[in-house]
Amino acid sequence: MSSQPAPDTAQDSALARMSPAYFGLVMATGIISLAAQMLGYGLLARVLFGLNVAQYAVLVVLYALRAIRYPRRFFGDMFAHATGPGYFTAVAGTGIVASQFMILREDFTIGAALWALTVLLWLLLTYTIFTALTIRRDKPAFERGISGAWLLAVVATQAVSVTSVLLASHLGQPARLELNFLALSAWLFGGMLYIWMMALIFFRYTFFRFSPGDLSPPYWINMGAMAISTLAGCLLVLEAPHAPYLTSLLPFIKGFTLFYWATGTWWIPMLLVLGVWRHVFQRFPLRYDPLYWGAVFPLGMYTACTWRLDDAMGFGFLQGFTRAFFLLALAAWALAFFGLLWTLAQGMRRRAVA
C-alpha cells in the first residue's frame, strides 16, 4: 500500500506563497540606513545595518528552502511575466548590503564578495528571465503582463554600477580604471533599459483601462529606477579624477544625471495623486503587502540620490529638502515594518490556535 503525502503545514504554505520580490525589504532597509549615514544619523544607520544583515541572511535561507521544497512554484514565478521581474530584488538587495559594508563598515573584503555575487546574480537572472519570457508560448495580454515591477531590472543594473564605483574607489590602478568602466557601461545600459520599459509602462498607463487593483506599489519603481540611476551618475562624477575617459565624458555624465533626477522628481506628484485616487476615491484597502517595500525603497533612494546630487554638482541648496524627504522615507519604512511584524504576529497566533 502506498502512503499518502503529508499535508502541507501552515509554514510550508506560507513558504510556497512567498513573494519573489521579498528582497525589497532588504533594499528598503538598506537604503534608509545609507541615507541616515549621509545625513549624519550614525546610530540609526548602524542599527538598520545590523537589522538588514539579519534580514538578508533570513531571506537567503527562505529563498533556498522555497527553491528546494517548491521548485515548480519557485521557477514558475521566475518565468512568469507578472512575477518574474520580482527576482531582480535579490540582485539589488545584495548590492545594497554590499554598499552598506563598504560605506558603514569600510569592509571591502565582504563588500567585494557581495559585489561579485551581485554581478553574478545580475547575469544569471537577466538572461534567464528575459530569455524565458521571450520564448514561452503562452503569454498574457499586454495590460496584464507589464507593470512597474519590470523596472526592477533597471534597479538591479544600476546596483551593479553603484557597487562597482564604490569598490573601485578602494582599489589601485588598473583595477580602479576597469571597475569604473564596468560601472559606466552598466549605468548607460540601465538608462537605455529604462527608456525601453518606461515607454511600454506609460503606454499601458494611458491607453488601457486602469483599475485601483492595477496600481500596485511597485509602480513607485518608476521613480526609484531614476533615483538609483542618479546616484550612480553622481558617484561616476566624483570618480572622474581617477579615470581619464570619465573626465572627458563629464559634461555628458552630469547632464544625464540631472536628466535622471528631474525625471524621477516628475514622477513623485503623479504617483501621490494616483495613490490618493486609489485609496481615497476608489477606497482600495490599505493593508500590508510585501510589494509595499517596492514603494519604500524609492523614497529612501530619492533621499540618498538628492543628497549626493547636491554634493557632486556643488549646488548647495538641496540639503533642507533632502532632510525633509528623509523623514517621509523613514516614516514609510516604519509603517511597512510595523505591517510586517503585525502580519507575522497574526500568522503565529493562527498557528497557535490551530
LINNOR-V341812 format. One record per residue. N is the residue number from 1. SS is DSSP state (H for helix, E for strand, - for the rest). Layout:
{{N;SS} {N;SS}}
This chain:
{{1;-} {2;-} {3;-} {4;-} {5;-} {6;-} {7;-} {8;-} {9;-} {10;H} {11;H} {12;H} {13;H} {14;H} {15;H} {16;H} {17;-} {18;-} {19;-} {20;-} {21;-} {22;-} {23;-} {24;H} {25;H} {26;H} {27;H} {28;H} {29;H} {30;H} {31;H} {32;H} {33;H} {34;H} {35;H} {36;H} {37;H} {38;H} {39;-} {40;-} {41;-} {42;H} {43;H} {44;H} {45;H} {46;H} {47;H} {48;H} {49;H} {50;H} {51;H} {52;H} {53;H} {54;H} {55;H} {56;H} {57;H} {58;H} {59;H} {60;H} {61;H} {62;H} {63;H} {64;H} {65;H} {66;H} {67;H} {68;H} {69;H} {70;-} {71;H} {72;H} {73;H} {74;H} {75;H} {76;H} {77;H} {78;H} {79;-} {80;-} {81;-} {82;-} {83;-} {84;H} {85;H} {86;H} {87;H} {88;H} {89;H} {90;H} {91;H} {92;H} {93;H} {94;H} {95;H} {96;H} {97;H} {98;H} {99;H} {100;H} {101;H} {102;H} {103;H} {104;H} {105;-} {106;-} {107;-} {108;H} {109;H} {110;H} {111;H} {112;H} {113;H} {114;H} {115;H} {116;H} {117;H} {118;H} {119;H} {120;H} {121;H} {122;H} {123;H} {124;H} {125;H} {126;H} {127;H} {128;H} {129;H} {130;H} {131;H} {132;H} {133;H} {134;H} {135;H} {136;-} {137;-} {138;-} {139;-} {140;-} {141;-} {142;H} {143;H} {144;H} {145;H} {146;-} {147;-} {148;H} {149;H} {150;H} {151;H} {152;H} {153;H} {154;H} {155;H} {156;H} {157;H} {158;H} {159;H} {160;H} {161;H} {162;H} {163;H} {164;H} {165;H} {166;H} {167;H} {168;H} {169;-} {170;-} {171;-} {172;-} {173;-} {174;-} {175;H} {176;H} {177;H} {178;H} {179;H} {180;H} {181;H} {182;H} {183;H} {184;H} {185;H} {186;H} {187;H} {188;H} {189;H} {190;H} {191;H} {192;H} {193;H} {194;H} {195;H} {196;H} {197;H} {198;H} {199;H} {200;H} {201;H} {202;H} {203;H} {204;H} {205;H} {206;H} {207;H} {208;-} {209;-} {210;-} {211;-} {212;H} {213;H} {214;H} {215;-} {216;-} {217;H} {218;H} {219;H} {220;H} {221;H} {222;H} {223;H} {224;H} {225;H} {226;H} {227;H} {228;H} {229;H} {230;H} {231;H} {232;H} {233;H} {234;H} {235;H} {236;H} {237;H} {238;H} {239;H} {240;H} {241;H} {242;H} {243;-} {244;H} {245;H} {246;H} {247;H} {248;H} {249;-} {250;H} {251;H} {252;H} {253;H} {254;H} {255;H} {256;H} {257;H} {258;H} {259;H} {260;H} {261;H} {262;H} {263;H} {264;H} {265;H} {266;H} {267;H} {268;H} {269;H} {270;H} {271;H} {272;H} {273;H} {274;H} {275;H} {276;H} {277;H} {278;H} {279;H} {280;H} {281;H} {282;-} {283;-} {284;-} {285;-} {286;-} {287;-} {288;-} {289;-} {290;H} {291;H} {292;H} {293;H} {294;H} {295;H} {296;H} {297;H} {298;H} {299;H} {300;H} {301;H} {302;H} {303;H} {304;H} {305;H} {306;H} {307;H} {308;H} {309;H} {310;H} {311;H} {312;H} {313;H} {314;-} {315;-} {316;-} {317;-} {318;-} {319;H} {320;H} {321;H} {322;H} {323;H} {324;H} {325;H} {326;H} {327;H} {328;H} {329;H} {330;H} {331;H} {332;H} {333;H} {334;H} {335;H} {336;H} {337;H} {338;H} {339;H} {340;H} {341;H} {342;H} {343;H} {344;H} {345;H} {346;H} {347;H} {348;H} {349;H} {350;H} {351;H} {352;H} {353;H} {354;-}}
